[in-house]
Amino acid sequence: MNTSKKPEWPEVGDLVIVTVNRITDYGAYVTLDEFGKEGLLHVSEVSSSWVRNIRDFVREGQKSVLKVLRVDTEKRHVDLSLRRVTKRERIEKIMSWKRGRKAEAIIRSAGEKLGLSLEEMYEKAGVLIEKAFGDVYEGLERLARESSAVLVNAGVPKEIAEALEPVAREKVRLPMVRVKGTLELQCTKPNGIRCIREALLSATKVEEAKEGNIRVYVVSPPKYSIIVAAEDYKKAEKALQKASENVLKTITKAGGQGVFKREK
C-alpha cells in the first residue's frame, strides 16, 4: 500500500487488481479493488485469440490483474485489458498487492492497540517507513528480523515502533535462504550403522539449530546431504559449519571417519 495520499483514479498503463462483478456477451464489469471504481473489460481485450466464451477467461467473483486503457473521470468509468498483461506483470502485481495488504493489516493491528486509526498510523509511521525502505512491507520485514530500533532510526516514534514490533514478528513470514553440503561417513565397527545414525542426528543438536532449520537426507550410503535454512546466509553458513563439525566429531569419537564438502 502506498503511504502517500492515494490518487482517486488510476492512470493509463497502470496494473490494477479487480473483482469481476457481472459478465455479459460484450464484456465483464469489474470493481477496481484499490480505487473502489467500476471498470469494463471489453470482450475484445480479453485475449489475443478468438474468444468463443468469455467465461473461459473470467468468472463472477474472480480477482484478476488488468491493465488500464482509458480513464473517463466525468463518466466515472475505466476501460481495461486482460490480453495486454504479461505473465510476469501479473505475478509481480499480485505479489505487490498481497504485500501491501499484509502491511496494512499489521499497521492496523498495532494502531488499534495505540488507539490510532489506520490513516493516523500511516501519517505518523507509514510514510517514514516507505521513505526509509522503499516499501512498507520491506521495512516491516526488517523490523521482524531485527528490532524496533530500525524504525526509530528511520524517524518513527518509539511508541509506534515498539507497538509494531510484536505484530510484525507474529505476522511477517521472513524469507529463508538455503545452504547445503555433503557428508561421507564410514564406520566398520559392528554397530557401525548405529554410529552413523547417531552422528547424523547430532547435526540437529548444535546450538545454531535454534536459528536454522537443519535437515539430513540419505543420498546413497556413504553419502548424506545436509541442508540448512535460515533467515540470512551468515546464520545459515554458521549453522552448516557447526552441524557438520558435530557430525564429524561424533563419528570420529565412535571409531569411524568422515569428510564434509560444502556444495555451491
Backbone as CSV, one residue per row, in Angstrom:
resi,resn,N_x,N_y,N_z,CA_x,CA_y,CA_z,C_x,C_y,C_z
1,MET,0.845,-1.197,0.000,0.000,0.000,0.000,0.871,1.234,0.000
2,ASN,0.558,2.190,-0.874,1.330,3.419,-0.943,0.953,4.314,0.212
3,THR,1.970,4.820,0.926,1.685,5.616,2.097,1.422,7.078,1.774
4,SER,1.748,7.519,0.546,1.431,8.886,0.180,-0.066,8.943,-0.089
5,LYS,-0.587,10.176,-0.286,-2.023,10.296,-0.492,-2.423,9.531,-1.739
6,LYS,-3.353,8.649,-1.567,-3.744,7.752,-2.650,-4.553,8.493,-3.701
7,PRO,-4.203,8.357,-4.996,-4.966,9.021,-6.052,-6.369,8.435,-6.142
8,GLU,-7.311,9.260,-6.594,-8.694,8.797,-6.681,-8.899,7.873,-7.864
9,TRP,-8.124,8.096,-8.935,-8.264,7.305,-10.152,-6.917,6.728,-10.569
10,PRO,-6.917,5.577,-11.235,-5.661,5.033,-11.750,-5.247,5.808,-12.993
11,GLU,-4.036,5.584,-13.448,-3.557,6.231,-14.666,-3.490,5.205,-15.793
12,VAL,-3.526,5.701,-17.022,-3.435,4.819,-18.187,-2.103,4.067,-18.127
13,GLY,-2.178,2.758,-18.319,-0.972,1.941,-18.257,-0.768,1.250,-16.925
14,ASP,-1.502,1.690,-15.893,-1.376,1.072,-14.569,-1.909,-0.359,-14.589
15,LEU,-1.320,-1.196,-13.750,-1.864,-2.530,-13.499,-2.721,-2.443,-12.254
16,VAL,-3.913,-3.017,-12.307,-4.833,-2.928,-11.170,-5.413,-4.298,-10.828
17,ILE,-5.707,-4.480,-9.556,-6.387,-5.688,-9.096,-7.886,-5.421,-9.165
18,VAL,-8.634,-6.335,-9.770,-10.079,-6.134,-9.898,-10.835,-7.369,-9.421
19,THR,-12.101,-7.141,-9.105,-13.017,-8.238,-8.805,-14.112,-8.225,-9.862
20,VAL,-14.327,-9.346,-10.512,-15.342,-9.434,-11.574,-16.731,-9.491,-10.947
21,ASN,-17.591,-8.551,-11.329,-18.936,-8.473,-10.760,-20.010,-9.088,-11.653
22,ARG,-19.954,-8.743,-12.938,-21.034,-9.166,-13.837,-20.469,-9.398,-15.230
23,ILE,-20.891,-10.479,-15.855,-20.392,-10.820,-17.187,-21.538,-10.762,-18.200
24,THR,-21.256,-10.106,-19.323,-22.238,-10.013,-20.410,-21.595,-10.573,-21.682
25,ASP,-22.346,-10.575,-22.769,-21.803,-11.076,-24.040,-20.684,-10.182,-24.558
26,TYR,-20.711,-8.898,-24.211,-19.721,-7.966,-24.758,-18.567,-7.658,-23.799
27,GLY,-18.613,-8.214,-22.593,-17.516,-7.937,-21.675,-17.866,-8.223,-20.224
28,ALA,-16.956,-7.825,-19.338,-17.153,-8.057,-17.906,-17.030,-6.746,-17.141
29,TYR,-18.004,-6.488,-16.289,-17.941,-5.320,-15.416,-17.210,-5.718,-14.132
30,VAL,-16.261,-4.872,-13.742,-15.415,-5.200,-12.591,-15.322,-4.013,-11.645
31,THR,-14.883,-4.301,-10.421,-14.582,-3.248,-9.445,-13.079,-3.203,-9.251
32,LEU,-12.505,-2.029,-9.361,-11.078,-1.855,-9.113,-10.873,-1.827,-7.607
33,ASP,-10.328,-2.897,-7.051,-10.237,-3.061,-5.597,-9.499,-1.927,-4.902
34,GLU,-8.459,-1.402,-5.547,-7.636,-0.382,-4.904,-8.212,1.029,-5.026
35,PHE,-9.258,1.190,-5.840,-9.822,2.523,-6.059,-11.319,2.597,-5.795
36,GLY,-11.989,1.451,-5.732,-13.424,1.463,-5.500,-14.218,1.965,-6.682
37,LYS,-13.655,1.905,-7.873,-14.319,2.384,-9.083,-14.717,1.205,-9.959
38,GLU,-15.710,1.460,-10.837,-16.148,0.412,-11.748,-15.415,0.527,-13.076
39,GLY,-15.146,-0.611,-13.699,-14.485,-0.615,-14.994,-15.075,-1.674,-15.884
40,LEU,-14.721,-1.621,-17.172,-15.222,-2.598,-18.137,-14.064,-3.277,-18.848
41,LEU,-14.083,-4.585,-18.831,-13.156,-5.386,-19.621,-13.935,-5.829,-20.851
42,HIS,-13.701,-5.138,-21.984,-14.442,-5.463,-23.207,-13.960,-6.804,-23.735
43,VAL,-14.843,-7.541,-24.376,-14.510,-8.873,-24.873,-13.322,-8.835,-25.840
44,SER,-13.144,-7.713,-26.529,-12.025,-7.600,-27.484,-10.677,-7.488,-26.772
45,GLU,-10.703,-7.197,-25.456,-9.465,-7.054,-24.686,-9.226,-8.226,-23.746
46,VAL,-9.989,-9.303,-23.947,-9.844,-10.479,-23.087,-8.664,-11.336,-23.522
47,SER,-8.548,-11.574,-24.832,-7.492,-12.445,-25.333,-7.080,-12.018,-26.738
48,SER,-5.823,-12.346,-27.089,-5.330,-12.031,-28.433,-5.924,-12.986,-29.465
49,SER,-6.410,-14.127,-29.006,-7.052,-15.088,-29.902,-8.574,-14.924,-29.821
50,TRP,-9.290,-15.657,-30.650,-10.748,-15.543,-30.683,-11.350,-16.050,-29.387
51,VAL,-12.277,-15.264,-28.845,-12.934,-15.612,-27.585,-14.312,-16.190,-27.899
52,ARG,-14.428,-17.474,-27.750,-15.716,-18.128,-28.015,-16.663,-17.900,-26.843
53,ASN,-16.115,-18.008,-25.634,-16.925,-17.799,-24.423,-16.071,-17.046,-23.418
54,ILE,-16.466,-15.841,-23.068,-15.683,-15.013,-22.165,-15.486,-15.673,-20.807
55,ARG,-16.432,-16.558,-20.454,-16.326,-17.243,-19.158,-15.201,-18.282,-19.115
56,ASP,-14.592,-18.522,-20.272,-13.410,-19.385,-20.285,-12.199,-18.629,-19.743
57,PHE,-12.340,-17.305,-19.609,-11.224,-16.469,-19.175,-11.481,-15.769,-17.843
58,VAL,-12.727,-15.387,-17.590,-13.071,-14.718,-16.331,-14.419,-15.228,-15.837
59,ARG,-14.631,-15.113,-14.537,-15.914,-15.541,-13.971,-16.287,-14.609,-12.822
60,GLU,-17.560,-14.573,-12.484,-18.034,-13.713,-11.407,-17.319,-14.053,-10.098
61,GLY,-16.919,-13.005,-9.362,-16.250,-13.182,-8.083,-14.754,-13.369,-8.185
62,GLN,-14.247,-13.559,-9.387,-12.814,-13.795,-9.584,-12.020,-12.498,-9.445
63,LYS,-10.830,-12.599,-8.877,-9.913,-11.467,-8.838,-8.919,-11.636,-9.974
64,SER,-8.591,-10.533,-10.620,-7.696,-10.608,-11.765,-6.842,-9.346,-11.841
65,VAL,-5.755,-9.436,-12.598,-4.885,-8.280,-12.838,-5.161,-7.777,-14.249
66,LEU,-5.559,-6.514,-14.371,-5.852,-5.915,-15.665,-5.021,-4.654,-15.862
67,LYS,-4.910,-4.243,-17.124,-4.173,-3.017,-17.448,-5.160,-1.927,-17.832
68,VAL,-4.918,-0.708,-17.345,-5.801,0.422,-17.618,-5.531,0.958,-19.019
69,LEU,-6.605,1.031,-19.840,-6.505,1.552,-21.204,-6.963,3.002,-21.298
70,ARG,-8.101,3.301,-20.674,-8.673,4.645,-20.716,-9.352,4.950,-19.385
71,VAL,-9.318,6.226,-19.002,-9.975,6.664,-17.770,-10.851,7.876,-18.093
72,ASP,-12.144,7.768,-17.822,-13.085,8.871,-18.033,-13.633,9.268,-16.671
73,THR,-13.062,10.322,-16.095,-13.470,10.732,-14.746,-14.866,11.341,-14.723
74,GLU,-15.306,11.935,-15.851,-16.639,12.526,-15.902,-17.711,11.446,-15.876
75,LYS,-17.496,10.404,-16.666,-18.448,9.294,-16.694,-18.164,8.289,-15.583
76,ARG,-17.053,8.533,-14.850,-16.636,7.658,-13.746,-16.518,6.212,-14.231
77,HIS,-15.708,6.062,-15.293,-15.580,4.760,-15.922,-14.133,4.520,-16.352
78,VAL,-13.733,3.235,-16.307,-12.382,2.842,-16.691,-12.448,1.663,-17.655
79,ASP,-11.731,1.771,-18.776,-11.636,0.668,-19.729,-10.358,-0.117,-19.435
80,LEU,-10.492,-1.437,-19.459,-9.387,-2.293,-19.022,-9.064,-3.387,-20.025
81,SER,-7.875,-3.985,-19.858,-7.454,-5.063,-20.749,-6.837,-6.209,-19.965
82,LEU,-7.156,-7.423,-20.402,-6.533,-8.612,-19.840,-5.428,-9.113,-20.770
83,ARG,-5.664,-9.023,-22.079,-4.716,-9.585,-23.039,-3.389,-8.830,-23.076
84,ARG,-3.363,-7.609,-22.569,-2.119,-6.813,-22.590,-1.288,-6.963,-21.321
85,VAL,-1.742,-7.827,-20.435,-0.991,-8.081,-19.199,-0.126,-9.325,-19.389
86,THR,1.183,-9.175,-19.209,2.078,-10.325,-19.359,2.036,-11.181,-18.096
87,LYS,2.500,-12.401,-18.213,2.521,-13.309,-17.065,3.381,-12.732,-15.940
88,ARG,4.512,-12.162,-16.310,5.413,-11.581,-15.304,4.752,-10.406,-14.601
89,GLU,4.084,-9.545,-15.372,3.398,-8.392,-14.779,2.325,-8.852,-13.803
90,ARG,1.601,-9.890,-14.195,0.521,-10.403,-13.338,1.082,-10.918,-12.017
91,ILE,2.143,-11.697,-12.081,2.743,-12.251,-10.866,3.277,-11.154,-9.960
92,GLU,3.995,-10.188,-10.541,4.581,-9.104,-9.751,3.510,-8.227,-9.109
93,LYS,2.430,-7.975,-9.849,1.350,-7.147,-9.313,0.655,-7.851,-8.151
94,ILE,0.384,-9.142,-8.301,-0.273,-9.897,-7.229,0.596,-9.932,-5.982
95,MET,1.896,-10.136,-6.166,2.814,-10.163,-5.026,2.845,-8.816,-4.317
96,SER,2.906,-7.735,-5.110,2.932,-6.388,-4.545,1.641,-6.095,-3.789
97,TRP,0.524,-6.504,-4.358,-0.787,-6.277,-3.742,-0.901,-7.038,-2.429
98,LYS,-0.459,-8.287,-2.421,-0.518,-9.098,-1.208,0.371,-8.515,-0.116
99,ARG,1.563,-8.048,-0.490,2.465,-7.436,0.490,1.841,-6.174,1.076
100,GLY,1.165,-5.402,0.213,0.523,-4.182,0.688,-0.601,-4.480,1.663
101,ARG,-1.378,-5.525,1.376,-2.474,-5.912,2.270,-1.941,-6.407,3.616
102,LYS,-0.844,-7.168,3.588,-0.245,-7.656,4.829,0.288,-6.497,5.659
103,ALA,0.942,-5.545,4.979,1.480,-4.385,5.679,0.356,-3.586,6.324
104,GLU,-0.742,-3.419,5.591,-1.884,-2.671,6.125,-2.474,-3.365,7.342
105,ALA,-2.571,-4.692,7.298,-3.134,-5.446,8.422,-2.262,-5.301,9.671
106,ILE,-0.944,-5.321,9.488,-0.018,-5.181,10.616,-0.126,-3.792,11.227
107,ILE,-0.144,-2.784,10.380,-0.220,-1.401,10.859,-1.567,-1.135,11.520
108,ARG,-2.626,-1.689,10.958,-3.954,-1.513,11.545,-4.015,-2.139,12.940
109,SER,-3.464,-3.348,13.066,-3.476,-4.055,14.347,-2.711,-3.293,15.424
110,ALA,-1.539,-2.793,15.073,-0.741,-2.027,16.032,-1.451,-0.727,16.386
111,GLY,-2.108,-0.124,15.396,-2.819,1.128,15.637,-3.977,0.949,16.600
112,GLU,-4.657,-0.179,16.518,-5.775,-0.453,17.427,-5.299,-0.514,18.878
113,LYS,-4.115,-1.051,19.086,-3.562,-1.130,20.441,-3.192,0.251,20.982
114,LEU,-2.865,1.152,20.066,-2.472,2.510,20.464,-3.643,3.490,20.420
115,GLY,-4.781,3.040,19.906,-5.925,3.927,19.777,-5.797,4.888,18.613
116,LEU,-5.037,4.465,17.576,-4.829,5.311,16.396,-5.486,4.669,15.178
117,SER,-6.054,5.498,14.324,-6.687,4.987,13.108,-5.609,4.579,12.112
118,LEU,-6.028,3.849,11.071,-5.092,3.428,10.039,-4.451,4.638,9.370
119,GLU,-5.256,5.661,9.109,-4.743,6.870,8.478,-3.703,7.554,9.354
120,GLU,-3.966,7.607,10.662,-3.010,8.234,11.586,-1.711,7.437,11.657
121,MET,-1.820,6.116,11.607,-0.630,5.274,11.645,0.229,5.487,10.400
122,TYR,-0.418,5.633,9.256,0.347,5.870,8.037,0.995,7.256,8.051
123,GLU,0.274,8.230,8.586,0.823,9.583,8.656,2.025,9.652,9.591
124,LYS,1.931,8.966,10.737,2.983,9.033,11.751,4.137,8.051,11.503
125,ALA,3.845,6.923,10.809,4.871,5.889,10.648,5.018,5.377,9.220
126,GLY,3.906,5.115,8.561,3.956,4.517,7.233,4.772,5.293,6.225
127,VAL,4.575,6.605,6.187,5.305,7.456,5.248,6.804,7.352,5.490
128,LEU,7.196,7.367,6.759,8.615,7.294,7.123,9.214,5.924,6.783
129,ILE,8.437,4.872,7.010,8.920,3.520,6.704,9.135,3.370,5.199
130,GLU,8.172,3.845,4.417,8.285,3.736,2.963,9.462,4.556,2.449
131,LYS,9.676,5.724,3.026,10.783,6.583,2.605,12.126,5.933,2.918
132,ALA,12.218,5.275,4.067,13.486,4.681,4.501,13.799,3.362,3.798
133,PHE,12.757,2.564,3.503,12.997,1.225,2.970,12.475,1.016,1.551
134,GLY,11.786,2.019,1.001,11.276,1.902,-0.360,9.955,1.189,-0.461
135,ASP,9.599,0.442,0.585,8.365,-0.336,0.594,8.014,-0.604,2.056
136,VAL,6.752,-0.419,2.427,6.347,-0.585,3.825,6.594,-2.007,4.311
137,TYR,6.240,-2.979,3.499,6.408,-4.366,3.934,7.883,-4.707,4.105
138,GLU,8.729,-4.135,3.251,10.172,-4.353,3.380,10.665,-3.858,4.733
139,GLY,10.154,-2.692,5.145,10.523,-2.152,6.448,10.031,-3.025,7.589
140,LEU,8.838,-3.594,7.431,8.285,-4.468,8.472,9.044,-5.799,8.537
141,GLU,9.573,-6.248,7.393,10.420,-7.449,7.387,11.693,-7.180,8.192
142,ARG,12.292,-5.996,7.972,13.496,-5.623,8.727,13.181,-5.540,10.211
143,LEU,12.010,-5.030,10.532,11.580,-4.915,11.928,11.456,-6.297,12.555
144,ALA,10.848,-7.225,11.843,10.656,-8.578,12.363,11.983,-9.307,12.532
145,ARG,12.924,-9.015,11.649,14.220,-9.683,11.687,15.133,-9.080,12.751
146,GLU,15.003,-7.778,13.001,15.910,-7.097,13.920,15.157,-6.612,15.169
147,SER,14.897,-5.309,15.261,14.203,-4.774,16.437,13.564,-3.440,16.091
148,SER,12.851,-2.872,17.050,12.171,-1.593,16.824,13.151,-0.468,16.517
149,ALA,14.420,-0.667,16.844,15.430,0.366,16.608,15.538,0.732,15.138
150,VAL,15.290,-0.234,14.219,15.413,0.061,12.794,14.369,1.083,12.355
151,LEU,13.207,1.061,13.000,12.168,2.048,12.665,12.420,3.366,13.381
152,VAL,12.865,3.285,14.614,13.175,4.503,15.367,14.254,5.290,14.633
153,ASN,15.257,4.589,14.105,16.328,5.248,13.352,15.814,5.886,12.073
154,ALA,14.662,5.402,11.595,14.055,5.969,10.389,13.138,7.146,10.725
155,GLY,13.028,7.456,12.029,12.212,8.594,12.451,10.847,8.243,12.992
156,VAL,10.525,6.953,13.028,9.225,6.532,13.541,9.204,6.706,15.055
157,PRO,8.146,7.307,15.616,8.056,7.474,17.075,8.276,6.139,17.791
158,LYS,9.030,6.180,18.872,9.395,4.965,19.595,8.179,4.155,20.023
159,GLU,7.142,4.829,20.496,5.940,4.139,20.960,5.304,3.322,19.833
160,ILE,5.259,3.899,18.632,4.665,3.206,17.495,5.563,2.060,17.039
161,ALA,6.873,2.309,16.988,7.819,1.271,16.568,7.734,0.061,17.495
162,GLU,7.630,0.313,18.794,7.553,-0.784,19.767,6.223,-1.527,19.690
163,ALA,5.170,-0.829,19.278,3.863,-1.476,19.126,3.830,-2.333,17.862
164,LEU,4.559,-1.895,16.843,4.598,-2.632,15.582,5.454,-3.893,15.675
165,GLU,6.484,-3.864,16.519,7.442,-4.979,16.565,6.807,-6.339,16.857
166,PRO,6.035,-6.500,17.936,5.473,-7.834,18.199,4.487,-8.293,17.127
167,VAL,3.758,-7.358,16.532,2.802,-7.723,15.488,3.550,-8.180,14.240
168,ALA,4.626,-7.454,13.903,5.429,-7.820,12.734,6.085,-9.180,12.932
169,ARG,6.588,-9.439,14.132,7.234,-10.732,14.407,6.238,-11.886,14.263
170,GLU,4.983,-11.609,14.602,3.955,-12.643,14.522,3.433,-12.838,13.099
171,LYS,3.295,-11.734,12.362,2.621,-11.791,11.064,3.541,-11.905,9.850
172,VAL,4.773,-11.407,9.976,5.662,-11.395,8.809,6.359,-12.742,8.666
173,ARG,6.245,-13.299,7.497,6.943,-14.552,7.204,8.261,-14.203,6.519
174,LEU,9.340,-14.370,7.270,10.643,-13.971,6.758,11.122,-14.929,5.671
175,PRO,11.690,-14.378,4.593,12.228,-15.246,3.535,13.427,-16.024,4.069
176,MET,13.551,-17.270,3.648,14.639,-18.117,4.120,15.659,-18.362,3.000
177,VAL,16.922,-18.490,3.403,17.973,-18.850,2.457,18.414,-20.274,2.784
178,ARG,18.940,-20.972,1.782,19.350,-22.359,1.986,20.810,-22.563,1.589
179,VAL,21.519,-23.328,2.389,22.881,-23.746,2.065,22.953,-25.248,2.323
180,LYS,23.852,-25.921,1.616,23.931,-27.367,1.810,25.331,-27.908,1.578
181,GLY,25.528,-29.139,2.009,26.807,-29.800,1.833,26.604,-31.303,1.847
182,THR,27.664,-32.032,1.559,27.598,-33.493,1.529,28.556,-34.092,2.544
183,LEU,28.070,-35.064,3.292,28.875,-35.791,4.266,29.121,-37.200,3.750
184,GLU,30.366,-37.660,3.871,30.688,-39.051,3.565,31.135,-39.692,4.868
185,LEU,30.344,-40.630,5.366,30.613,-41.246,6.664,30.813,-42.754,6.533
186,GLN,31.775,-43.255,7.276,32.042,-44.692,7.290,32.386,-45.132,8.709
187,CYS,31.963,-46.343,9.060,32.297,-46.910,10.360,32.244,-48.439,10.227
188,THR,33.395,-49.080,10.394,33.486,-50.542,10.217,33.235,-51.310,11.508
189,LYS,32.875,-50.599,12.550,32.562,-51.254,13.828,31.310,-52.136,13.665
190,PRO,31.133,-53.128,14.523,29.930,-53.979,14.452,28.633,-53.177,14.510
191,ASN,28.670,-52.098,15.272,27.484,-51.230,15.381,27.628,-49.984,14.510
192,GLY,28.320,-50.143,13.399,28.627,-49.006,12.526,27.414,-48.229,12.038
193,ILE,26.358,-48.940,11.666,25.155,-48.268,11.158,24.556,-47.373,12.233
194,ARG,24.541,-47.896,13.458,24.004,-47.117,14.568,24.871,-45.885,14.834
195,CYS,26.179,-46.042,14.740,27.099,-44.925,14.970,26.878,-43.817,13.940
196,ILE,26.681,-44.229,12.687,26.446,-43.245,11.624,25.121,-42.514,11.851
197,ARG,24.098,-43.264,12.258,22.798,-42.667,12.515,22.891,-41.629,13.644
198,GLU,23.592,-41.969,14.707,23.745,-41.048,15.845,24.566,-39.822,15.449
199,ALA,25.549,-40.044,14.592,26.368,-38.921,14.130,25.516,-37.938,13.325
200,LEU,24.671,-38.478,12.476,23.803,-37.617,11.663,22.787,-36.881,12.527
201,LEU,22.254,-37.552,13.528,21.304,-36.900,14.435,21.964,-35.771,15.216
202,SER,23.263,-35.884,15.448,23.970,-34.849,16.214,23.989,-33.511,15.481
203,ALA,23.740,-33.546,14.169,23.730,-32.306,13.381,22.640,-31.358,13.862
204,THR,21.529,-31.931,14.316,20.389,-31.102,14.730,20.452,-30.691,16.200
205,LYS,21.521,-31.101,16.877,21.621,-30.805,18.307,22.542,-29.633,18.626
206,VAL,23.132,-29.019,17.603,24.011,-27.870,17.848,23.180,-26.662,18.244
207,GLU,23.786,-25.734,18.954,23.092,-24.540,19.428,22.511,-23.739,18.265
208,GLU,23.236,-23.699,17.136,22.800,-22.927,15.972,21.524,-23.472,15.343
209,ALA,21.153,-24.694,15.696,19.929,-25.288,15.145,18.693,-24.520,15.577
210,LYS,18.811,-23.752,16.657,17.678,-22.961,17.143,17.341,-21.840,16.171
211,GLU,18.339,-21.367,15.417,18.135,-20.258,14.481,18.030,-20.731,13.032
212,GLY,18.241,-22.006,12.803,18.175,-22.519,11.439,17.535,-23.884,11.390
213,ASN,16.876,-24.171,10.304,16.236,-25.461,10.107,17.256,-26.411,9.477
214,ILE,17.722,-27.399,10.232,18.751,-28.324,9.755,18.127,-29.681,9.446
215,ARG,18.361,-30.153,8.221,17.836,-31.463,7.823,18.942,-32.293,7.174
216,VAL,18.887,-33.596,7.424,19.871,-34.518,6.864,19.137,-35.592,6.059
217,TYR,19.603,-35.838,4.831,18.969,-36.823,3.961,19.997,-37.845,3.489
218,VAL,19.524,-39.051,3.270,20.378,-40.085,2.705,20.430,-39.905,1.191
219,VAL,21.633,-39.758,0.651,21.806,-39.680,-0.797,21.987,-41.104,-1.314
220,SER,23.062,-41.701,-0.917,23.368,-43.105,-1.210,24.580,-43.453,-0.365
221,PRO,24.393,-44.246,0.708,25.491,-44.543,1.621,26.779,-44.865,0.845
222,PRO,27.903,-44.230,1.215,28.131,-43.486,2.469,27.883,-41.985,2.365
223,LYS,27.145,-41.530,1.345,26.913,-40.097,1.171,25.581,-39.668,1.771
224,TYR,25.639,-38.518,2.462,24.460,-37.942,3.105,24.457,-36.441,2.852
225,SER,23.278,-35.890,2.593,23.146,-34.460,2.319,22.655,-33.732,3.560
226,ILE,23.277,-32.604,3.864,22.847,-31.789,4.995,22.453,-30.415,4.468
227,ILE,21.231,-29.994,4.774,20.685,-28.732,4.275,20.250,-27.853,5.444
228,VAL,20.620,-26.578,5.376,20.266,-25.630,6.432,19.486,-24.468,5.829
229,ALA,18.341,-24.143,6.413,17.545,-22.980,6.012,17.542,-22.004,7.175
230,ALA,17.840,-20.741,6.898,17.889,-19.716,7.937,17.486,-18.366,7.354
231,GLU,17.398,-17.352,8.218,16.937,-16.032,7.791,17.941,-15.327,6.896
232,ASP,19.235,-15.587,7.078,20.253,-14.969,6.236,21.427,-15.932,6.064
233,TYR,22.291,-15.611,5.093,23.393,-16.511,4.761,24.398,-16.650,5.899
234,LYS,24.617,-15.584,6.642,25.578,-15.645,7.741,25.155,-16.691,8.772
235,LYS,23.878,-16.667,9.162,23.372,-17.633,10.137,23.351,-19.040,9.543
236,ALA,22.975,-19.132,8.263,22.897,-20.438,7.613,24.273,-21.083,7.513
237,GLU,25.265,-20.307,7.108,26.623,-20.841,6.966,27.186,-21.264,8.323
238,LYS,26.912,-20.469,9.338,27.403,-20.794,10.683,26.779,-22.099,11.178
239,ALA,25.477,-22.245,10.952,24.781,-23.455,11.392,25.273,-24.678,10.624
240,LEU,25.518,-24.513,9.309,26.011,-25.620,8.497,27.389,-26.062,8.966
241,GLN,28.245,-25.086,9.255,29.597,-25.396,9.714,29.574,-26.147,11.049
242,LYS,28.809,-25.614,11.997,28.750,-26.229,13.328,28.125,-27.630,13.262
243,ALA,27.066,-27.773,12.459,26.383,-29.057,12.353,27.298,-30.121,11.749
244,SER,28.000,-29.752,10.671,28.900,-30.715,10.020,30.065,-31.071,10.935
245,GLU,30.581,-30.089,11.657,31.670,-30.350,12.598,31.213,-31.314,13.693
246,ASN,29.977,-31.144,14.136,29.439,-32.009,15.183,29.314,-33.456,14.697
247,VAL,28.877,-33.598,13.433,28.737,-34.932,12.850,30.098,-35.617,12.760
248,LEU,31.101,-34.896,12.243,32.438,-35.472,12.078,33.074,-35.809,13.427
249,LYS,32.847,-34.965,14.399,33.384,-35.204,15.742,32.747,-36.451,16.355
250,THR,31.430,-36.585,16.163,30.703,-37.730,16.728,31.105,-39.042,16.072
251,ILE,31.249,-39.055,14.753,31.604,-40.301,14.057,33.041,-40.694,14.357
252,THR,33.915,-39.708,14.487,35.315,-39.991,14.808,35.433,-40.586,16.209
253,LYS,34.682,-40.002,17.136,34.696,-40.492,18.514,34.188,-41.928,18.596
254,ALA,33.300,-42.306,17.693,32.726,-43.659,17.686,33.634,-44.659,16.972
255,GLY,34.762,-44.167,16.437,35.698,-45.069,15.770,35.545,-45.104,14.264
256,GLY,34.743,-44.174,13.721,34.575,-44.114,12.274,35.326,-42.937,11.684
257,GLN,34.998,-42.597,10.476,35.642,-41.451,9.828,34.651,-40.763,8.891
258,GLY,34.931,-39.499,8.622,34.020,-38.763,7.766,34.661,-37.574,7.088
259,VAL,34.044,-37.138,5.998,34.509,-35.978,5.246,33.305,-35.109,4.901
260,PHE,33.477,-33.796,4.984,32.397,-32.870,4.631,32.822,-32.025,3.463
261,LYS,31.903,-31.841,2.504,32.163,-30.994,1.343,31.021,-30.013,1.163
262,ARG,31.350,-28.723,1.180,30.342,-27.661,1.010,29.937,-27.597,-0.464
263,GLU,28.636,-27.612,-0.728,28.132,-27.521,-2.093,27.744,-26.099,-2.414
264,LYS,27.883,-25.732,-3.674,27.522,-24.377,-4.102,26.019,-24.294,-4.296
